[in-house]
Amino acid sequence: MSVQTSVRVPALRNIATRLRIASVRATAQAGSGHPSTCCSAAEAVAALFFAEMRYDPTDPQNPDNDRFVLSKGHAAPILYAAWAEAGFLDRGDLLSLRRFDSDLEGHPTPRLPFVDVATGSLGQGLAAAVGIALNARRIKSDHRTYVLLGDGESAEGAVWEAANVAAFERLDSLCGITDVNALGQSAPTQWQHDLESLAARWRAFGWHVAMVDGHDLLALVDALEKARQSRGRPTMILAKTVKGKGVSFMEGLGGWHGKPLKKGPELDRALAELESQFVPDEGVSLRPAAPHPLRRAPSRQGSVGASAYKPGDSVATREAYGAALARLAAGDDRIVAIDADVKNSTFSEKFEQAHPERFHQMFIAEQAMLGAAMGLASRGAIPFPSTFAAFLTRAYDFVRMAAISNLAIKMAGSHAGVSIGEDGPSQMALEDLAMMRAQPNVTVLYPCDGVSTERLVERMAYHPGPAYMRTTRPKTPVIYGPEETFEIGGLKILRESAADAATVIGAGVTVFEALEAYDELKKEGVSIRVVDLYSVQPVDAPALLRCARETNGRLITVEDHYAGGGIGDAVASAVAAGGFAVRRLAVRDIPRSGTPAQLLDQYGISARHIVAAVRA
């Protein structure tokens, strides 16, 4: 033991005790929370924040600070207590935990500047930490990324997806600590205190592993030092702890998860026990070490540039997406592309060919892909994760948490709808628009041709918050000229006259069905208005209301999507204030394989069905 470390250990022990006291007090005051899981992690948090991490406590967003992700987000009180110990928060504010007028929420959110990503949906923190570490590599910073996991959440598959990615990327700047306290919410955890079984799993995934007594500060500091020296692979420290440590009547006992101490004798007894655990520390004051600042050139906004297409060309919007993203990234080094082993279908391979250092292949691990995108976005990158739209459903919890964090992840889902054809229903995203629209701050875009796609890629990149672009498999004709502009929240009226009998609203492939229906009805002397609703969220409600008024309230939506939550619902919500109803053409049955034309017709969204709806 070095002299410096021996001097620090008593001071660290007292910090851990203060963290426990603060967590117990705050949860008791709130009348809810998780003090027992805070108590088990106190030494780990003390060692990280006051012996290991380099950061400026007055500037939590400093790009060169070491980063910390609390994956076990229910231990939020100890995170807040650590930042109070560091001097960023006022200790008195800790008693505002969980109050409506406080940013110290029950689980951490980026309302607080020292929180990069919202946590609390267990199993997500490690993937976010992978993204943060990848961003450090992008900006050439030597800052390290630390993540504290619970042993209970280690049953989540998302943890192991992220573990695989971290090892593949050789992220030696990433260090995890698992608080192995052996107790979950309702029962003992899967492996309880069998650290060797957990260690075997982490080693099998290619990680450097250390096993320590999680209440032994010297062992924790030593393990963190060895992690910093490890090269070519991430580190996981498995810390054997006792849930409720420091409070005798909570220690190692079930039934205390999410249960605060009652004010009065119970709380007084716990505080007396904790206060008796302070040790002489010779007045040593531990402050975080300062980060190593790096000088960087300021980022600049990119541009897709002149359109690659002209009217009459034929291109799939998925291909236009990949090409536009590669061009945009040439002028902005913040843009990163991530894919899930479908880069030759999403066409993100065009980005990889142009910018290989900013392309990350997650393989078939959509949860890890979106989690890493969250981490990247939290540190200033503009990540574009892409896969088949159908496969984003398995990562929807990450979409939800990205929305809570309001992180600028820019998702792209290809191969949407029955228009993909013969692959069949397992590959057909028919609920993705509803899924994305359900989050109030997710922008949802659905371009129909190459020009609108490339323009909207640029718009979504610099639009605040999360965004989703739906792209399609078949080639579609280019109908917009290169000078056309597209705004978030806009629409395009493609056919219009004073005599329009109805308004038909489509997006993506159904725009062309609507145009075909227009031509068919025109032969009969019937004129319809055709709208390209390329922005599904937000929608241009004033323009839709004007169309409704000018076409006698006859509104028809047509979408390659299930009836619930998609374009029909978006339009209906927009025009409801005017007292208008919407006739909705959508896929209403589980589809089957077939050609795109067969399927569009079979499921009621082809030009023939639009014509029939107008006649009706």
C-alpha positions in Angstrom: 0.0 0.0 0.0 1.4 3.4 -1.0 1.6 6.2 1.6 -0.7 8.3 -0.5 -3.3 5.5 -0.7 -3.1 4.7 3.0 -3.8 8.3 3.8 -6.7 8.4 1.3 -8.5 5.3 2.5 -9.9 6.7 5.8 -11.1 9.8 4.0 -12.8 7.7 1.3 -14.4 5.6 4.0 -15.9 8.7 5.5 -17.1 9.9 2.1 -18.8 6.5 1.6 -20.5 6.9 5.0 -21.7 10.4 4.1 -23.1 9.1 0.8 -25.1 6.5 2.8 -26.4 9.1 5.2 -27.4 11.4 2.4 -29.2 8.6 0.6 -31.0 7.4 3.6 -32.1 10.9 4.6 -33.3 11.9 1.1 -35.4 8.8 0.6 -36.9 9.0 4.0 -37.8 12.7 3.3 -39.3 11.7 -0.1 -41.2 8.8 1.4 -40.0 6.6 -1.5 -36.9 5.5 -3.2 -34.2 2.8 -2.9 -31.8 3.4 0.0 -30.7 -0.2 0.3 -29.2 -0.3 -3.2 -27.4 3.0 -2.5 -25.9 1.6 0.6 -24.4 -1.4 -1.2 -22.7 0.9 -3.8 -21.3 3.6 -1.5 -17.7 2.5 -1.5 -17.7 2.0 -5.3 -19.1 5.5 -5.8 -16.7 7.0 -3.4 -13.7 5.3 -5.0 -14.8 6.4 -8.5 -15.6 10.0 -7.8 -12.9 10.8 -5.3 -9.9 8.5 -6.1 -10.2 7.5 -9.7 -12.2 9.9 -12.0 -10.7 13.0 -13.5 -13.3 15.7 -13.9 -14.1 19.4 -13.2 -16.9 19.3 -10.5 -17.8 22.9 -11.5 -18.3 22.0 -15.2 -20.0 18.6 -15.5 -20.3 18.9 -19.3 -16.6 19.5 -19.9 -15.8 17.3 -22.9 -12.6 16.1 -21.3 -14.2 15.0 -18.0 -14.2 11.3 -17.3 -17.8 10.2 -17.7 -20.0 8.2 -15.3 -23.3 6.3 -16.2 -25.5 5.0 -13.4 -27.0 2.1 -15.2 -28.8 1.0 -11.9 -30.7 4.2 -12.1 -32.8 3.4 -9.0 -29.6 4.3 -7.0 -30.1 7.9 -8.1 -29.8 9.3 -4.5 -26.2 8.2 -4.2 -25.4 9.8 -7.5 -26.9 13.1 -6.3 -25.1 12.7 -3.0 -21.7 12.3 -4.8 -22.2 15.5 -6.8 -23.1 17.3 -3.6 -19.9 15.8 -2.0 -18.0 17.2 -5.0 -19.5 20.6 -4.4 -21.7 20.9 -7.5 -25.0 20.5 -5.7 -26.0 22.0 -2.4 -26.4 19.3 0.3 -29.7 20.8 1.4 -31.1 20.3 -2.1 -30.7 16.5 -1.7 -33.8 16.6 0.5 -35.9 17.7 -2.5 -35.5 14.2 -4.0 -38.5 13.1 -6.1 -40.4 16.4 -5.6 -42.2 17.9 -8.6 -40.3 21.1 -8.3 -36.9 19.4 -8.2 -34.6 18.0 -11.0 -33.5 15.3 -8.6 -35.9 12.8 -10.0 -36.5 9.3 -8.9 -34.2 8.0 -11.6 -31.6 10.2 -13.3 -32.5 12.3 -16.4 -30.4 14.8 -18.3 -32.3 17.6 -16.6 -29.2 17.5 -14.6 -26.0 18.5 -16.4 -24.0 15.6 -14.9 -26.4 13.0 -16.3 -25.7 12.1 -20.0 -28.5 9.6 -20.5 -31.7 8.8 -18.6 -31.4 5.5 -16.8 -33.8 3.4 -14.7 -35.0 1.1 -17.4 -32.4 -1.6 -16.4 -29.9 -3.0 -18.8 -29.3 0.2 -20.9 -26.4 1.9 -19.2 -23.6 -0.2 -20.6 -24.7 0.3 -24.2 -24.9 4.1 -23.6 -21.4 3.9 -22.0 -20.1 2.1 -25.1 -21.4 5.1 -27.2 -19.7 7.6 -24.9 -16.4 5.7 -25.1 -16.8 5.6 -28.9 -17.3 9.3 -28.9 -14.1 9.8 -26.9 -12.3 8.0 -29.6 -14.0 10.2 -32.2 -12.9 13.4 -30.6 -9.5 11.9 -29.7 -10.0 12.5 -26.0 -8.3 10.4 -23.4 -11.2 10.6 -21.0 -12.4 7.3 -19.5 -16.0 6.1 -19.2 -17.3 4.3 -16.1 -20.6 2.6 -15.7 -22.1 1.2 -12.5 -24.4 -1.8 -13.1 -26.6 -3.9 -10.8 -26.2 -7.7 -10.7 -30.0 -8.0 -11.2 -29.9 -6.1 -14.4 -27.1 -8.3 -15.7 -29.8 -10.8 -16.6 -30.9 -8.4 -19.4 -29.8 -9.4 -22.9 -29.1 -5.8 -23.8 -26.2 -5.9 -21.3 -24.5 -8.7 -23.2 -25.1 -7.2 -26.6 -23.2 -4.1 -25.3 -20.5 -6.3 -23.8 -20.0 -8.0 -27.1 -19.7 -4.6 -28.9 -17.3 -3.2 -26.3 -14.9 -6.1 -26.7 -15.2 -6.0 -30.5 -14.3 -2.3 -30.5 -11.5 -2.9 -28.0 -12.7 -0.1 -25.8 -10.0 -0.1 -23.1 -11.2 3.3 -21.9 -14.4 1.7 -20.7 -14.7 0.3 -17.2 -17.7 -1.2 -15.6 -18.4 -2.0 -11.9 -21.1 -4.5 -11.1 -22.6 -4.1 -7.6 -23.1 -7.7 -6.8 -25.3 -7.4 -3.7 -27.1 -10.7 -4.4 -30.7 -9.3 -4.0 -33.1 -8.2 -6.6 -36.5 -6.6 -6.2 -38.5 -9.7 -5.3 -35.9 -12.4 -4.7 -32.2 -13.2 -4.7 -30.5 -12.5 -8.0 -29.7 -15.2 -10.5 -26.1 -15.8 -9.4 -26.3 -14.2 -6.0 -22.7 -14.0 -4.7 -21.2 -16.5 -7.1 -18.7 -14.0 -8.6 -16.8 -16.7 -10.4 -19.8 -17.6 -12.5 -20.3 -13.9 -13.4 -16.5 -13.5 -14.1 -16.5 -16.5 -16.5 -19.3 -14.8 -18.5 -17.5 -11.5 -18.8 -14.2 -13.2 -19.6 -16.0 -15.2 -22.3 -17.1 -11.9 -23.8 -13.5 -10.7 -24.0 -13.3 -8.5 -21.0 -10.6 -8.0 -18.4 -12.2 -9.0 -15.1 -11.4 -8.2 -11.5 -13.2 -9.6 -8.4 -13.1 -7.6 -5.2 -14.8 -7.1 -1.9 -17.0 -4.1 -2.8 -16.7 -2.6 0.6 -12.9 -2.7 0.6 -11.8 0.7 -0.6 -8.1 -0.3 -1.1 -9.2 -3.3 -3.3 -11.5 -1.0 -5.3 -8.9 1.6 -5.9 -6.3 -1.0 -6.9 -8.8 -2.7 -9.3 -9.6 0.7 -10.9 -5.8 1.4 -11.3 -5.3 -1.9 -13.0 -8.3 -1.2 -15.3 -6.7 2.1 -16.3 -3.5 0.2 -17.3 -5.3 -2.5 -19.2 -5.0 -2.3 -23.0 -7.0 -3.6 -25.9 -10.1 -4.6 -23.9 -12.7 -3.2 -21.5 -12.7 -4.0 -17.8 -15.5 -5.3 -15.5 -15.0 -5.1 -11.8 -17.3 -7.4 -9.9 -17.8 -6.0 -6.5 -19.2 -8.3 -3.8 -21.4 -6.2 -1.6 -24.2 -6.3 1.0 -27.5 -4.7 0.2 -28.3 -2.2 2.9 -24.7 -2.1 4.1 -24.2 0.1 7.2 -27.7 -0.3 8.5 -27.8 -3.5 10.6 -31.5 -4.1 10.3 -31.4 -3.8 6.4 -28.1 -5.5 5.7 -28.4 -8.5 3.4 -32.2 -8.8 4.0 -34.9 -9.2 1.4 -38.0 -6.9 1.5 -36.0 -3.7 1.5 -35.9 -3.0 -2.2 -37.6 0.4 -3.0 -38.5 0.8 0.7 -37.4 4.0 2.5 -36.9 4.2 6.2 -39.7 5.6 8.2 -39.2 9.0 9.8 -38.9 8.6 13.5 -37.3 5.8 15.5 -36.4 3.7 12.4 -34.6 6.6 10.6 -33.0 7.8 13.9 -31.6 4.3 14.6 -30.2 4.0 11.1 -28.6 7.4 11.2 -27.1 6.7 14.6 -25.5 3.5 13.3 -24.1 5.2 10.2 -22.7 8.2 12.1 -20.9 5.8 14.4 -19.0 4.5 11.4 -16.9 7.6 10.8 -13.2 7.1 11.3 -10.3 9.5 12.0 -9.1 10.8 8.6 -6.5 13.5 9.8 -8.6 16.1 8.0 -7.7 14.9 4.5 -9.9 16.5 1.9 -10.2 14.6 -1.4 -11.0 16.5 -4.5 -11.4 15.1 -8.0 -8.4 15.3 -10.2 -8.6 17.8 -13.1 -9.2 16.5 -16.6 -6.5 16.8 -19.3 -7.8 19.5 -21.7 -7.4 19.0 -25.4 -7.7 21.7 -28.1 -10.1 21.0 -30.9 -11.2 22.7 -34.0 -14.9 23.8 -33.9 -17.4 21.6 -35.7 -19.1 22.9 -38.8 -22.5 22.0 -40.2 -22.5 19.8 -43.3 -24.6 19.9 -46.4 -25.9 17.3 -48.8 -25.1 19.8 -51.6 -26.7 19.7 -55.1 -29.2 17.0 -55.6 -28.0 13.8 -57.2 -31.4 13.2 -58.9 -33.7 14.8 -61.4 -37.4 14.1 -62.2 -37.8 10.9 -64.0 -34.9 9.1 -62.3 -35.8 6.0 -60.3 -34.2 5.3 -56.9 -35.1 3.6 -53.7 -35.4 6.0 -50.8 -33.2 3.7 -48.7 -30.4 4.2 -51.3 -30.9 7.9 -51.4 -30.6 7.9 -47.6 -27.2 6.2 -47.6 -25.8 8.4 -50.3 -27.1 11.6 -48.7 -25.7 10.7 -45.3 -22.3 10.1 -46.7 -22.3 13.5 -48.5 -23.6 15.3 -45.4 -20.9 13.7 -43.2 -18.1 15.0 -45.4 -18.7 18.5 -44.0 -19.4 17.5 -40.4 -17.2 15.2 -38.3 -20.0 14.9 -35.6 -22.0 12.6 -37.9 -21.6 8.9 -37.1 -23.3 6.0 -38.8 -24.2 2.8 -37.0 -25.7 -0.3 -38.5 -26.9 -3.8 -37.5 -25.5 -6.1 -40.2 -27.8 -4.7 -43.0 -25.6 -2.0 -44.3 -26.0 -3.2 -47.9 -29.7 -3.0 -47.5 -30.0 0.3 -45.6 -27.2 1.6 -47.8 -25.2 2.9 -44.8 -22.4 1.1 -46.5 -22.0 4.3 -48.6 -21.2 6.1 -45.4 -18.7 3.4 -44.4 -16.9 3.6 -47.7 -16.5 7.4 -47.4 -15.9 7.7 -43.6 -14.8 4.3 -42.2 -13.5 5.8 -39.0 -17.0 7.1 -38.1 -18.9 3.9 -39.0 -19.7 1.3 -36.4 -21.0 -2.2 -37.2 -23.0 -3.5 -34.3 -23.9 -6.7 -36.1 -27.4 -8.1 -35.2 -27.7 -6.2 -31.9 -30.3 -3.5 -32.3 -30.5 -2.7 -28.6 -26.7 -2.1 -28.4 -27.0 0.0 -31.6 -29.6 2.4 -30.2 -27.9 2.4 -26.8 -24.6 3.4 -28.3 -26.3 6.0 -30.4 -27.7 7.5 -27.2 -24.3 7.6 -25.6 -22.8 9.2 -28.8 -25.6 11.8 -29.0 -25.2 12.7 -25.3 -21.6 13.8 -25.9 -22.2 15.9 -29.0 -22.1 13.4 -31.9 -25.0 13.2 -34.4 -25.5 9.4 -34.7 -27.6 7.8 -37.5 -28.4 4.2 -36.4 -30.1 2.2 -39.2 -31.6 -1.2 -39.8 -34.8 -2.8 -41.1 -37.7 -0.8 -39.6 -39.2 -4.1 -38.3 -36.2 -4.8 -36.2 -36.3 -1.4 -34.4 -39.3 -2.8 -32.5 -37.0 -5.0 -30.4 -35.1 -1.9 -29.3 -38.2 0.2 -28.6 -37.3 0.6 -24.9 -34.2 2.4 -26.0 -36.2 4.7 -28.3 -38.4 5.5 -25.2 -35.4 6.3 -23.1 -33.8 8.3 -25.8 -37.0 10.4 -26.0 -37.0 10.9 -22.2 -33.4 12.0 -22.5 -34.3 14.1 -25.6 -31.2 12.9 -27.3 -30.5 13.7 -31.0 -30.4 10.2 -32.3 -31.4 10.0 -36.0 -32.9 6.6 -36.7 -33.6 5.2 -40.1 -35.8 2.2 -40.7 -35.8 0.6 -44.2 -37.9 -2.2 -45.8 -41.1 -0.8 -44.4 -44.6 -2.0 -45.2 -46.1 -4.7 -47.5 -44.3 -3.0 -50.4 -41.2 -5.0 -49.6 -43.0 -7.9 -51.2 -41.9 -11.5 -51.1 -40.0 -11.5 -47.8 -43.3 -11.8 -45.9 -44.7 -10.3 -42.8 -41.8 -10.9 -40.4 -39.8 -8.4 -42.3 -42.6 -5.8 -42.9 -42.6 -2.9 -40.5 -46.3 -2.1 -40.2 -46.3 -0.5 -36.8 -43.2 1.7 -36.8 -44.9 5.0 -37.5 -47.2 4.4 -34.5 -44.3 3.3 -32.4 -42.3 6.5 -33.1 -45.3 8.8 -33.1 -46.2 7.6 -29.6 -43.2 9.5 -28.2 -44.2 13.2 -28.3 -40.7 14.6 -29.1 -39.7 12.2 -31.9 -39.8 13.7 -35.4 -41.2 11.2 -37.9 -40.4 11.6 -41.6 -41.4 9.4 -44.6 -40.1 10.7 -47.9 -41.4 9.3 -51.2 -38.5 10.0 -53.6 -34.7 10.6 -53.8 -34.9 14.3 -53.7 -37.1 14.5 -50.6 -35.0 11.9 -48.9 -31.7 13.7 -49.3 -33.2 17.0 -48.2 -34.9 15.5 -45.2 -31.7 13.7 -44.1 -30.0 17.1 -43.9 -33.0 18.6 -42.1 -33.3 15.8 -39.5 -29.5 15.9 -38.8 -29.8 19.4 -37.4 -33.3 19.3 -36.0 -33.3 19.2 -32.2 -34.1 15.9 -30.4 -34.7 12.4 -31.7 -35.9 11.7 -35.2 -37.0 8.7 -37.3 -36.9 8.4 -41.1 -38.9 5.6 -42.8 -37.4 4.4 -46.0 -38.7 1.8 -48.5 -37.2 -1.1 -50.4 -38.6 -0.7 -54.0 -37.3 2.0 -56.4 -39.7 4.9 -56.8 -39.7 7.7 -59.5 -38.2 11.0 -58.6 -41.0 13.6 -58.7 -39.4 16.6 -57.2 -36.9 18.9 -58.9 -33.5 19.6 -57.4 -34.5 23.0 -56.2 -37.4 21.8 -54.1 -37.2 22.4 -50.3 -38.6 20.4 -47.5 -39.1 21.5 -43.9 -39.8 19.5 -40.8 -43.6 19.8 -40.2 -44.4 20.5 -43.8 -46.2 18.7 -46.6 -46.4 19.0 -50.4 -49.6 19.4 -52.4 -48.9 17.6 -55.7 -52.3 18.0 -57.4 -54.7 20.8 -56.7 -57.7 22.6 -58.3 -60.7 24.6 -57.2 -62.9 21.7 -58.2 -61.3 19.0 -56.1 -63.9 16.5 -54.9 -61.7 15.0 -52.1 -58.2 15.2 -50.6 -56.1 12.0 -50.7 -53.2 12.0 -48.3 -50.3 9.5 -48.7 -46.6 9.2 -47.8 -43.8 7.1 -49.2 -45.0 4.5 -51.7 -48.7 5.4 -51.4 -48.0 8.8 -52.8 -47.6 7.1 -56.2 -50.8 5.1 -55.7 -52.6 8.4 -55.1 -51.1 9.9 -58.2 -52.2 6.9 -60.2 -55.7 7.3 -58.7 -55.7 10.9 -59.7 -54.9 10.1 -63.3 -57.7 7.4 -63.4 -60.3 9.7 -61.9 -59.3 12.6 -64.2 -60.4 10.5 -67.1 -63.8 10.4 -65.6 -63.8 14.2 -65.0 -63.3 13.9 -61.3 -60.5 16.0 -59.7 -58.8 15.1 -56.4 -56.2 16.8 -54.4 -53.1 14.8 -53.7 -50.9 15.5 -50.6 -47.5 14.1 -49.8 -47.4 14.0 -46.0 -43.7 13.5 -45.8 -43.6 14.9 -42.2 -45.8 12.6 -40.2 -44.8 14.2 -36.9 -45.2 17.1 -36.6 -47.8 17.6 -39.2 -48.9 20.7 -41.0 -52.3 21.0 -39.3 -53.3 24.4 -40.9 -52.6 23.1 -44.4 -54.6 19.9 -43.8 -57.5 21.9 -42.4 -57.5 24.1 -45.5 -57.6 21.0 -47.7 -60.5 19.6 -45.7 -62.5 22.9 -46.0 -61.8 23.2 -49.7 -62.8 19.6 -50.5 -66.0 19.5 -48.6 -64.5 17.7 -45.7 -63.7 14.6 -47.8 -60.3 13.4 -46.5 -58.9 10.0 -47.4 -55.6 8.8 -46.0 -53.7 5.8 -47.5 -50.7 4.2 -45.8 -48.5 1.1 -46.1 -49.0 0.6 -42.3 -51.5 -0.8 -39.9 -54.5 1.3 -39.2 -53.5 2.2 -35.7 -51.3 5.1 -34.9 -50.0 5.9 -38.4 -50.8 8.5 -41.0 -54.6 8.2 -40.7 -54.4 8.9 -37.0 -52.0 11.7 -37.5 -54.3 13.4 -39.9 -57.4 12.7 -37.9 -55.8 14.4 -34.8 -54.8 17.4 -36.9 -58.3 18.1 -38.4 -60.4 17.1 -35.4 -60.5 20.7 -34.2 -62.3 21.6 -37.5 -64.9 18.9 -37.0 -63.6 16.8 -39.9 -63.5 13.0 -40.1 -61.0 10.9 -42.1 -61.6 7.8 -44.2 -58.5 5.6 -43.6 -57.1 3.1 -46.1 -54.5 1.0 -44.3 -53.3 -2.6 -43.9 -55.9 -4.3 -41.7 -54.8 -7.9 -41.7 -51.6 -9.8 -41.1 -50.1 -9.9 -44.6 -48.4 -12.7 -46.5 -45.7 -13.0 -49.2 -46.4 -11.7 -52.7 -45.2 -9.1 -55.2 -45.4 -5.5 -54.0 -48.2 -4.7 -56.5 -50.2 -7.8 -55.4 -49.9 -6.9 -51.7 -50.7 -3.2 -52.1 -53.9 -4.2 -53.9 -54.7 -7.2 -51.6 -54.5 -5.1 -48.5 -56.6 -2.2 -49.7 -54.0 0.6 -50.4 -53.6 0.5 -54.1 -54.8 3.1 -56.6 -57.9 0.9 -57.3 -59.0 1.2 -53.7 -58.3 4.9 -53.6 -60.5 5.4 -56.7 -63.3 3.4 -55.0 -63.0 5.4 -51.8 -63.3 8.7 -53.8 -66.3 7.4 -55.7 -68.0 6.3 -52.4 
